[in-house]
Amino acid sequence: MFVARVYVTLKTGVNDPQGLTIKGGLQQLGFETVEDVRAGKFFEIRINEESKGHASEAVGGMCEQLLANKVIEDYRFELQPVTG
């Protein structure tokens, strides 16, 4: 069994209105040094695969088919074995 931590972010150059709103809110709260904010998504997925290779292939397929919009988003993930 593995746990996958998937990070999905907008590609460079794609407008990020949510990030701009967060940046403005942080600056209004007194964090004037905030230069930029990019919003994204995070998923933690437990997957019952016996090998890291099979788990990686499955999680990659999940990202390609559902979790990320490949036109405007990039993704990366980490796999860790579940112990205990």
RORO-575301 format. One record per residue (C-alpha): z, y, x. Coordinates in pm, 1 decimal, always signed. Layout:
N
+----------+----------+----------+
:       up :    north :     east :
+----------+----------+----------+
:        Z :        Y :        X :
...
+----------+----------+----------+
//
This chain:
84
+----------+----------+----------+
:       up :    north :     east :
+----------+----------+----------+
:     +0.0 :     +0.0 :     +0.0 :
:    -83.5 :   +351.6 :   +116.8 :
:    -13.6 :   +705.0 :     +6.6 :
:   -302.5 :   +948.7 :    +30.8 :
:   -244.0 :  +1321.8 :    +53.8 :
:   -562.4 :  +1497.5 :    -54.4 :
:   -627.2 :  +1866.7 :     +7.9 :
:   -913.4 :  +2037.6 :   -179.1 :
:  -1010.5 :  +2394.2 :    -88.7 :
:  -1291.9 :  +2629.8 :   -173.3 :
:  -1569.3 :  +2644.3 :    +82.1 :
:  -1587.4 :  +2949.1 :   +305.9 :
:  -1779.3 :  +3225.0 :   +133.6 :
:  -1697.3 :  +3107.7 :   -220.8 :
:  -1521.4 :  +3378.0 :   -424.5 :
:  -1153.9 :  +3293.1 :   -485.2 :
:  -1018.4 :  +3509.4 :   -771.3 :
:   -695.5 :  +3307.7 :   -788.8 :
:   -634.3 :  +3366.6 :   -418.1 :
:   -699.5 :  +3740.8 :   -461.2 :
:   -451.1 :  +3755.2 :   -749.8 :
:   -186.3 :  +3574.3 :   -545.8 :
:   -250.0 :  +3803.5 :   -248.7 :
:   -205.8 :  +4111.3 :   -469.6 :
:   +116.3 :  +3971.7 :   -616.6 :
:   +259.6 :  +3896.5 :   -274.1 :
:   +173.7 :  +4245.3 :   -151.3 :
:   +337.2 :  +4400.1 :   -459.2 :
:   +650.5 :  +4198.9 :   -382.6 :
:   +667.1 :  +4362.9 :    -40.7 :
:   +477.1 :  +4113.3 :   +172.8 :
:   +230.9 :  +4377.4 :   +295.7 :
:   +130.8 :  +4176.0 :   +601.5 :
:    -48.0 :  +3911.3 :   +389.6 :
:   -412.8 :  +3938.4 :   +491.5 :
:   -573.3 :  +3663.1 :   +282.9 :
:   -485.4 :  +3382.8 :    +42.6 :
:   -707.4 :  +3088.1 :    -45.4 :
:   -593.3 :  +2875.0 :   -338.5 :
:   -657.4 :  +2503.3 :   -355.0 :
:   -544.2 :  +2171.8 :   -498.7 :
:   -316.6 :  +1901.3 :   -364.3 :
:   -301.5 :  +1540.3 :   -481.9 :
:    -66.4 :  +1262.0 :   -375.0 :
:   -208.4 :   +922.3 :   -464.2 :
:    -53.4 :   +579.2 :   -410.6 :
:   -318.9 :   +316.6 :   -365.2 :
:   -266.2 :    -57.8 :   -344.7 :
:   -508.5 :   -154.5 :    -68.6 :
:   -433.6 :   -396.2 :   +211.6 :
:   -621.5 :   -216.7 :   +490.4 :
:   -644.0 :   +146.6 :   +591.1 :
:  -1022.3 :   +117.1 :   +597.3 :
:  -1041.9 :     +4.4 :   +234.0 :
:   -791.4 :   +271.7 :   +129.2 :
:   -989.8 :   +539.6 :   +311.3 :
:  -1313.5 :   +428.4 :   +148.2 :
:  -1153.4 :   +430.1 :   -197.9 :
:   -993.0 :   +773.6 :   -157.3 :
:  -1317.7 :   +916.0 :    -20.8 :
:  -1494.5 :   +786.1 :   -331.5 :
:  -1230.6 :   +946.2 :   -555.3 :
:  -1283.9 :  +1280.3 :   -383.4 :
:  -1662.5 :  +1258.5 :   -403.4 :
:  -1669.6 :  +1152.5 :   -767.9 :
:  -1381.4 :  +1341.4 :   -930.6 :
:  -1126.6 :  +1529.0 :   -722.8 :
:  -1357.0 :  +1779.4 :   -549.9 :
:  -1661.4 :  +1971.7 :   -666.3 :
:  -1879.5 :  +1920.9 :   -359.2 :
:  -2091.3 :  +2226.9 :   -442.0 :
:  -1805.8 :  +2474.3 :   -393.7 :
:  -1515.2 :  +2273.5 :   -246.9 :
:  -1429.5 :  +2090.1 :    +72.3 :
:  -1171.0 :  +1813.9 :    +95.9 :
:   -970.8 :  +1624.2 :   +353.0 :
:   -707.3 :  +1357.4 :   +322.2 :
:   -439.0 :  +1176.8 :   +517.5 :
:   -334.7 :   +815.6 :   +468.2 :
:    +10.5 :   +681.5 :   +544.5 :
:   +135.3 :   +328.5 :   +487.3 :
:   +414.7 :   +300.8 :   +230.7 :
:   +716.6 :   +137.7 :   +387.6 :
:  +1001.4 :    -31.9 :   +212.7 :
+----------+----------+----------+
//
